[in-house]
Amino acid sequence: MLLFVILNEFLPESRAISKYVLRKYAKSAQDDLLREGNPEEAAMVDVWTEVEAHHYLPAMAPIFYECVVYPARLGTTPNQKVVDESVEKFKKVLDVYEVCLSKSKYLAGDFFSFADLNHFPFTFHIMATPHASVFDSYPHVKAWWERVMERPSLKKISAHMEIKP
């Protein structure tokens, strides 16, 4: 799990590597975060992984870099214009997530999967910014995030995820 978070936090294009690790080291069907034992569920995991890559992350990444990375690494203040534009784009993405999550507990269904895990690294850091309040307008998204954060493995990992200068 820690390898997954490290890869996806710093190498967003590493989704294929993450899937490889999950396939290689899943000990049982219960550990199958890709849901490969069920073609319909696996397809939903794939869909939401692609949604994260092509919509969620591109909308959220400028907020992450402007509010988390650049201040920590470069000592700069956020470019508010970039942040404001990105927050508006992100809200449009969250509108779609809200509809989906009003019908299921997690993105791909009523089970935690790679699709949910893939959202963890960047969302975790955004939740430490003033822009975490964006989630307040999306009760199903907020409840989903709270369920994700209640997972013992993610609690353990998040304790070591502070970005330091």
C-alpha positions in Angstrom: 0.0 0.0 0.0 2.8 2.5 0.9 4.5 1.8 -2.5 1.2 2.6 -4.2 0.8 5.9 -2.5 4.4 6.9 -3.2 4.1 6.0 -6.8 0.8 7.8 -7.4 1.8 10.8 -5.3 4.9 11.5 -7.3 4.4 9.7 -10.5 0.8 10.0 -11.6 1.5 8.1 -14.8 2.3 5.0 -12.7 -1.2 3.6 -12.6 -0.1 0.6 -14.7 2.7 -0.1 -12.2 0.2 0.2 -9.4 -2.1 -2.3 -11.1 0.8 -4.7 -11.6 1.6 -4.5 -7.9 -2.0 -5.1 -6.9 -2.2 -8.1 -9.3 1.0 -9.6 -8.2 0.5 -9.3 -4.4 -3.2 -9.8 -3.9 -3.4 -12.6 -1.4 -7.1 -13.4 -1.9 -10.3 -12.3 -3.6 -10.8 -10.0 -0.6 -7.6 -8.2 -1.5 -8.7 -7.7 -5.2 -8.9 -4.0 -5.4 -9.2 -4.3 -9.2 -12.2 -6.6 -8.8 -10.9 -8.8 -11.6 -13.0 -11.7 -10.4 -16.1 -9.8 -11.6 -16.0 -8.3 -15.2 -18.7 -5.8 -14.5 -17.1 -4.5 -11.3 -13.7 -4.5 -12.9 -15.0 -2.4 -15.7 -16.4 0.1 -13.2 -13.0 0.3 -11.5 -11.4 0.9 -14.8 -13.9 3.6 -15.7 -13.4 5.5 -12.5 -9.7 5.2 -12.7 -9.8 6.8 -16.1 -12.2 9.5 -14.8 -9.7 10.3 -12.1 -6.8 10.5 -14.6 -8.6 12.6 -17.2 -10.9 14.8 -15.1 -10.4 14.7 -11.4 -6.6 15.0 -11.3 -6.4 17.7 -14.0 -8.9 19.9 -12.2 -7.3 19.3 -8.8 -3.6 19.3 -9.7 -3.3 23.1 -10.0 -4.8 23.6 -6.6 -2.5 21.0 -5.2 0.6 22.5 -6.7 -0.3 26.1 -5.9 -1.4 25.5 -2.4 0.7 22.6 -1.2 3.8 22.0 -3.3 5.0 25.4 -4.4 4.6 27.0 -0.9 6.5 24.0 0.7 9.2 23.6 -1.9 9.6 27.1 -3.3 8.3 29.3 -0.5 5.8 31.0 -2.9 2.3 32.1 -2.2 -0.5 30.6 -4.3 -1.5 32.2 -7.6 -5.1 33.0 -6.6 -6.3 33.3 -10.2 -5.0 29.8 -11.0 -6.5 28.4 -7.8 -9.9 30.1 -8.4 -10.2 28.9 -12.0 -9.2 25.4 -10.9 -11.7 25.3 -8.0 -14.5 26.1 -10.5 -13.3 23.3 -12.8 -13.1 21.0 -9.8 -16.6 21.8 -8.7 -17.9 20.6 -12.1 -16.1 17.3 -11.7 -17.5 17.0 -8.2 -21.0 17.5 -9.6 -20.5 14.2 -11.5 -19.0 12.4 -8.5 -21.9 13.6 -6.3 -24.4 11.9 -8.6 -22.4 8.7 -8.7 -21.9 8.6 -5.0 -25.6 9.2 -4.3 -26.1 5.7 -5.7 -23.2 3.8 -4.1 -20.9 3.9 -1.2 -17.7 4.0 -3.3 -17.0 5.1 -6.9 -17.2 1.7 -8.6 -19.9 0.3 -6.4 -20.5 -0.6 -2.8 -17.0 -1.8 -2.4 -13.6 -0.1 -1.8 -11.4 -0.5 -4.9 -8.4 0.8 -6.8 -10.6 3.6 -8.1 -11.1 5.0 -4.6 -7.5 4.4 -3.6 -6.2 6.2 -6.7 -7.9 9.4 -5.5 -6.3 9.2 -2.1 -2.9 10.9 -2.5 -3.9 14.2 -4.0 -7.2 14.5 -2.2 -5.5 13.9 1.1 -3.3 17.0 0.5 -6.1 19.1 -0.7 -8.0 18.4 2.5 -5.2 20.1 4.4 -5.9 23.4 2.5 -8.7 26.0 2.8 -10.1 24.4 -0.3 -11.2 21.3 1.6 -14.4 23.3 2.2 -15.4 22.7 -1.5 -16.3 19.2 -0.4 -18.9 20.6 2.0 -21.3 21.3 -0.9 -21.2 17.7 -2.0 -22.5 15.6 0.9 -22.1 12.2 -0.8 -18.6 13.0 -2.0 -17.7 14.2 1.6 -19.2 11.0 3.1 -17.2 8.9 0.6 -14.0 10.7 1.5 -14.7 10.1 5.2 -15.2 6.4 4.5 -12.0 6.3 2.6 -10.1 8.0 5.4 -11.5 5.6 8.0 -9.6 2.7 6.4 -6.9 1.6 8.8 -4.2 1.3 6.1 -4.9 4.8 4.8 -4.8 6.2 8.4 -1.4 4.6 8.8 0.0 5.9 5.6 -1.5 9.4 5.9 0.5 9.9 9.2 3.7 9.9 7.0 2.5 12.0 4.1 3.4 15.6 5.1 5.1 17.5 2.3 8.1 19.1 3.8 10.2 22.0 2.4 
